[in-house]
Amino acid sequence: MKGYSLFNKGMLLTIYSEKKAENEKISWFKGGKEIQYYRNSFFKYVKESKRNLSSLTFKYDFEYDDDTVYFANTVPYLYTEMIKELNDLEKNEIKSEIFYRKILTTTLAGNNLELLTITSNDNSKEIYDKKPVIVLMSRVHPGETVSSWIMKGVLDFLCSDSDEANLLRSSFIFKIIPMMNPDGVVSGNYRTSLAGCDLNRRWINPSEILHPEVFYSKQMILKLNQNRYIEMICDFHGHSGSTNIFMFGNEIKENPSESRVFPMLLSKMSGYYNFPQCSFKMSKGKYGTARINLFHEIGIANIFTVEASFWGVSREVSK
């Protein structure tokens, strides 16, 4: 659908060779040559508007005979991988004191929508009851596997014994949905759910039947907002056309800087974040996203879509 791609900027294919893995112990690797992404002669209609489609072409030299080789857009992250990692965290006796897991709902295909709670119990009840909440979500778009790898890093960090993680667990309650669209992931979809819906455009009035993932996630967040202060909501995504990590926030006309402080701080602390790429526009076409809908319903400044490149960091930012 998109007329641009990081493949035109130098991104390589993600490849897995069974023989290479067996003989050289190499898992997924980058490769391919003469990679081109260009507009083709096909089109489709989107809301009565004609949209041209694009094609990706490439060449690859097979290294082994009688091999099975897989090609992917990005390094895969499966639903079964997530479940295995959550099982490992749950079984860890030390982690189990700070890591709580429940099923928020089941999907159309019967997969579990996991809800995690990470916090410490070293506070008094009075302090604990006043703890603010941070909500984290990822993988609403199945093809954006980078968001799952980021979430894996988040979980590993928050469940670690570092001083920073201990401070965060003492200060906040983290509510985490690590995979918002498990059906889409299992089905191999790029952007949609099993029902063919872009779940990140269904937050205004989600259907309990067709969009149970969004329906119950939104109910959970709204209920939290009644009982506690929600400090921040971050929805992790991947970006196929831009380098670096950047954020989409919301425009607060009375105090524009209020929603810009956290993204600016991140850009100062990490060379991976690029503040000039951040946007705080609230176009009508995005009103159905978690970012804008929850901003309208809850009214807090720190609600963000976090976009991470499929490829990596540009040289200018990394310096």
C-alpha positions as CSV (number, residue, x, y, z in Angstrom):
1,M,0.0,0.0,0.0
2,K,2.8,2.4,0.8
3,G,4.7,4.2,-1.9
4,Y,7.9,4.4,0.1
5,S,10.0,1.9,2.0
6,L,13.2,1.6,3.9
7,F,14.2,-1.0,1.3
8,N,14.9,2.0,-1.0
9,K,17.2,3.5,1.7
10,G,19.4,0.4,2.1
11,M,17.5,-2.0,4.3
12,L,18.2,-5.6,3.5
13,L,15.9,-8.7,3.7
14,T,15.7,-10.8,6.8
15,I,16.6,-14.4,5.9
16,Y,16.8,-17.8,7.6
17,S,18.5,-20.8,6.0
18,E,18.0,-24.2,7.6
19,K,21.3,-25.4,6.3
20,K,23.1,-22.3,7.5
21,A,21.6,-22.6,10.9
22,E,22.6,-26.2,11.1
23,N,26.2,-25.9,9.8
24,E,27.1,-22.4,10.9
25,K,24.8,-21.9,13.9
26,I,23.5,-18.7,12.3
27,S,19.9,-17.8,12.9
28,W,18.1,-14.9,11.1
29,F,20.5,-12.7,9.1
30,K,20.4,-9.8,6.7
31,G,21.0,-10.3,3.0
32,G,19.8,-10.0,-0.6
33,K,20.9,-7.8,-3.5
34,E,19.5,-5.6,-6.2
35,I,16.6,-4.8,-3.8
36,Q,14.0,-2.5,-5.3
37,Y,10.7,-1.1,-4.1
38,Y,8.6,0.6,-6.7
39,R,5.1,1.4,-7.9
40,N,3.5,-1.3,-10.0
41,S,0.5,-1.3,-12.4
42,F,-2.0,-2.5,-9.8
43,F,-4.3,-0.4,-7.5
44,K,-7.1,-0.7,-5.0
45,Y,-9.8,1.6,-3.8
46,V,-9.7,2.9,-0.2
47,K,-12.8,4.9,0.8
48,E,-13.5,5.6,-2.9
49,S,-10.0,6.9,-3.4
50,K,-7.8,5.1,-5.9
51,R,-4.5,4.0,-4.4
52,N,-1.5,2.6,-6.4
53,L,0.2,-0.5,-5.0
54,S,4.0,-1.2,-4.9
55,S,6.2,-4.2,-5.4
56,L,9.4,-5.5,-3.8
57,T,11.9,-7.3,-5.9
58,F,15.3,-8.8,-5.0
59,K,17.9,-11.4,-5.9
60,Y,19.4,-14.0,-3.5
61,D,22.2,-16.5,-4.1
62,F,21.4,-19.8,-2.3
63,E,24.5,-21.0,-0.5
64,Y,23.4,-24.7,0.0
65,D,21.8,-27.3,-2.1
66,D,18.5,-28.9,-0.9
67,D,18.0,-26.1,1.6
68,T,14.8,-24.5,2.9
69,V,15.2,-20.7,3.1
70,Y,12.7,-18.2,4.6
71,F,12.4,-14.5,3.7
72,A,10.9,-12.0,6.1
73,N,10.4,-8.3,6.3
74,T,11.8,-8.1,9.9
75,V,13.0,-10.6,12.5
76,P,9.9,-12.6,13.5
77,Y,8.5,-12.8,17.0
78,L,5.9,-15.5,17.4
79,Y,2.9,-15.7,19.8
80,T,4.4,-19.0,21.0
81,E,7.7,-17.2,21.8
82,M,5.8,-14.7,23.9
83,I,3.9,-17.4,25.8
84,K,7.1,-19.3,26.5
85,E,8.8,-16.2,27.9
86,L,5.9,-15.3,30.0
87,N,5.8,-18.8,31.4
88,D,9.5,-18.6,32.3
89,L,8.9,-15.3,34.1
90,E,6.0,-16.7,36.0
91,K,8.0,-19.8,37.1
92,N,10.8,-17.7,38.4
93,E,10.3,-17.6,42.2
94,I,12.0,-14.2,42.6
95,K,10.2,-12.7,39.7
96,S,6.8,-14.1,40.8
97,E,6.8,-11.6,43.7
98,I,6.7,-8.7,41.3
99,F,5.2,-10.3,38.2
100,Y,1.4,-11.0,37.9
101,R,-0.3,-12.5,34.9
102,K,-4.0,-12.9,33.9
103,I,-6.0,-13.4,30.8
104,L,-7.9,-10.2,29.9
105,T,-10.0,-12.0,27.2
106,T,-9.8,-14.6,24.5
107,T,-9.7,-13.7,20.9
108,L,-11.9,-14.8,18.0
109,A,-9.5,-17.7,17.4
110,G,-9.4,-18.6,21.0
111,N,-5.9,-17.2,21.8
112,N,-5.3,-15.4,25.1
113,L,-4.9,-11.7,25.4
114,E,-2.4,-11.5,28.2
115,L,-2.4,-8.8,30.8
116,L,0.6,-8.4,33.0
117,T,1.1,-6.4,36.2
118,I,4.6,-5.5,37.4
119,T,5.1,-3.7,40.7
120,S,6.6,-4.1,44.1
121,N,4.9,-5.0,47.3
122,D,7.4,-3.1,49.6
123,N,5.1,-0.2,50.1
124,S,2.6,0.3,52.9
125,K,-1.1,-0.2,51.9
126,E,-1.6,3.6,52.0
127,I,1.2,4.3,49.6
128,Y,0.3,1.3,47.4
129,D,-3.3,2.5,47.0
130,K,-2.0,5.8,45.7
131,K,0.5,4.4,43.2
132,P,0.1,5.8,39.7
133,V,-0.2,3.5,36.8
134,I,1.8,3.2,33.5
135,V,0.1,1.3,30.7
136,L,2.2,-0.3,28.0
137,M,0.9,-2.0,24.8
138,S,2.5,-3.5,21.7
139,R,2.0,-5.5,18.5
140,V,-1.5,-4.3,17.6
141,H,-0.1,-4.5,14.0
142,P,1.2,-8.0,13.6
143,G,3.9,-7.2,10.9
144,E,5.6,-4.7,13.2
145,T,7.6,-7.3,15.0
146,V,10.1,-4.7,16.3
147,S,7.4,-3.6,18.8
148,S,7.5,-7.1,20.4
149,W,11.3,-7.1,20.6
150,I,11.1,-3.7,22.4
151,M,8.4,-5.1,24.8
152,K,10.7,-8.1,25.5
153,G,13.4,-5.6,26.5
154,V,10.9,-3.7,28.7
155,L,9.8,-6.9,30.5
156,D,13.4,-8.1,31.0
157,F,14.4,-4.7,32.4
158,L,11.3,-4.2,34.7
159,C,11.8,-7.7,36.1
160,S,15.5,-7.2,36.7
161,D,17.3,-6.5,40.0
162,S,18.8,-3.2,38.8
163,D,18.4,-0.1,41.0
164,E,16.4,1.7,38.3
165,A,13.9,-1.2,37.9
166,N,13.5,-1.4,41.7
167,L,12.8,2.3,41.9
168,L,10.3,2.1,39.0
169,R,8.5,-0.9,40.6
170,S,8.3,1.0,43.9
171,S,7.0,4.1,42.3
172,F,4.5,2.7,39.7
173,I,2.2,-0.1,38.8
174,F,2.8,-1.3,35.3
175,K,-0.1,-2.7,33.3
176,I,1.2,-4.3,30.2
177,I,-0.5,-6.0,27.2
178,P,2.5,-7.5,25.4
179,M,0.6,-8.6,22.3
180,M,-2.6,-6.7,21.4
181,N,-3.3,-8.7,18.2
182,P,-2.4,-12.4,18.8
183,D,-4.8,-13.6,16.1
184,G,-3.1,-11.4,13.5
185,V,0.3,-12.6,14.6
186,V,-0.7,-16.3,14.4
187,S,-2.4,-15.8,11.1
188,G,0.6,-14.1,9.6
189,N,-1.3,-10.8,8.9
190,Y,0.6,-7.6,8.4
191,R,-1.8,-5.1,9.9
192,T,-5.2,-6.6,10.6
193,S,-6.9,-9.0,13.0
194,L,-8.6,-12.3,12.1
195,A,-11.7,-10.3,11.3
196,G,-9.7,-8.2,8.8
197,C,-9.8,-5.1,11.0
198,D,-7.1,-2.6,11.9
199,L,-7.5,-2.8,15.6
200,N,-5.7,0.5,16.1
201,R,-8.6,2.3,14.4
202,R,-11.3,0.7,16.6
203,W,-10.9,2.5,19.9
204,I,-13.8,4.9,19.6
205,N,-16.5,2.2,19.8
206,P,-15.0,-1.3,19.7
207,S,-17.2,-4.3,19.3
208,E,-17.1,-6.8,22.1
209,I,-17.6,-9.5,19.4
210,L,-15.4,-8.4,16.5
211,H,-12.8,-6.5,18.4
212,P,-12.6,-8.1,21.9
213,E,-8.9,-7.2,22.2
214,V,-9.6,-3.5,22.0
215,F,-13.0,-3.7,23.8
216,Y,-11.6,-5.3,27.0
217,S,-8.3,-3.3,26.9
218,K,-10.2,-0.1,26.8
219,Q,-12.6,-1.2,29.6
220,M,-9.5,-2.1,31.7
221,I,-7.9,1.3,31.1
222,L,-11.1,3.3,31.8
223,K,-11.7,1.3,35.0
224,L,-8.1,2.0,36.1
225,N,-8.7,5.6,35.5
226,Q,-11.6,5.6,37.9
227,N,-9.6,4.2,40.8
228,R,-6.0,5.5,40.2
229,Y,-4.1,8.2,38.4
230,I,-2.7,7.0,35.0
231,E,0.7,8.6,34.6
232,M,1.4,7.4,31.1
233,I,0.2,5.2,28.2
234,C,2.6,4.0,25.5
235,D,1.6,2.0,22.5
236,F,4.7,0.5,20.7
237,H,4.8,0.2,16.9
238,G,7.2,-0.3,14.1
239,H,7.8,2.0,11.1
240,S,8.6,0.8,7.6
241,G,9.6,4.1,6.1
242,S,11.7,6.0,8.6
243,T,14.9,5.4,10.6
244,N,15.3,6.0,14.4
245,I,12.8,5.9,17.2
246,F,10.3,8.7,17.6
247,M,6.9,9.4,19.2
248,F,3.5,10.6,18.2
249,G,1.8,12.6,21.0
250,N,-1.3,14.8,21.3
251,E,-1.6,18.6,20.8
252,I,-2.6,20.4,24.0
253,K,-3.4,23.9,22.8
254,E,-3.5,25.5,26.3
255,N,0.0,24.2,27.1
256,P,1.7,22.6,24.0
257,S,4.9,21.8,25.9
258,E,3.1,19.5,28.3
259,S,3.0,16.6,25.9
260,R,6.5,17.3,24.5
261,V,8.5,17.1,27.7
262,F,8.8,13.3,27.9
263,P,9.8,12.7,24.3
264,M,12.4,15.5,24.6
265,L,13.8,13.9,27.7
266,L,14.1,10.6,25.9
267,S,15.9,12.2,23.0
268,K,18.4,13.7,25.4
269,M,19.0,10.4,27.2
270,S,19.3,8.1,24.2
271,G,20.8,8.5,20.7
272,Y,18.1,6.1,19.3
273,Y,15.4,8.7,19.9
274,N,15.1,11.7,17.5
275,F,12.8,14.5,18.8
276,P,12.6,16.4,15.4
277,Q,10.7,13.3,14.0
278,C,8.1,13.5,16.7
279,S,4.7,14.7,15.8
280,F,1.8,16.0,17.9
281,K,-0.8,16.4,15.3
282,M,-4.3,15.0,15.8
283,S,-5.7,14.4,12.3
284,K,-9.2,13.1,12.0
285,G,-8.1,9.9,10.3
286,K,-6.3,8.9,13.5
287,Y,-9.1,9.6,15.9
288,G,-9.8,5.9,16.2
289,T,-6.2,5.2,17.5
290,A,-5.5,4.4,21.2
291,R,-3.4,7.6,21.4
292,I,-6.1,10.1,20.4
293,N,-9.2,8.3,21.7
294,L,-7.8,7.7,25.1
295,F,-6.5,11.3,25.3
296,H,-10.0,12.5,24.6
297,E,-11.6,10.1,27.2
298,I,-8.9,10.3,30.0
299,G,-7.3,13.7,29.3
300,I,-3.7,13.0,30.4
301,A,-0.8,14.5,28.5
302,N,1.5,11.5,28.4
303,I,-0.2,9.2,25.9
304,F,2.1,8.2,23.0
305,T,2.5,6.1,20.0
306,V,6.2,5.0,20.0
307,E,7.5,4.3,16.5
308,A,10.7,2.3,16.1
309,S,12.3,1.8,12.7
310,F,12.3,-1.6,11.0
311,W,15.9,-0.8,10.0
312,G,17.9,1.2,12.6
313,V,19.3,4.5,13.5
314,S,20.4,7.2,11.1
315,R,24.0,8.3,11.3
316,E,23.1,11.8,12.3
317,V,21.1,10.7,15.4
318,S,23.6,8.0,16.5
319,K,26.4,10.7,16.7
